[in-house]
């Protein structure tokens, strides 16, 4: 992915995932943003080498949620082999 385009892609995921966190958990946007941006899921999403943008934002939300519950976003069904 073009490094100049990547910040826009990341911003899109930020907006959508934070909205889902707010909607499901009733957090205000600042709290949701702190939780998401401070997560391992976000670190993985921010790593261009992992190409996490292949996943839609609902999948990224699922990974974040799995991380909150289990401590590891890799426990998401999106990482499990079928």
Secondary structure, 3 states (H helix, E strand, C coil): CCHHHHHHHHHHHHHHHHHHHHHHHCCCHHHHHHHHHCCHHHHHHHCHHHCHHHCCHHHHHHHHHHHHHHCCHHHCCCCCCC
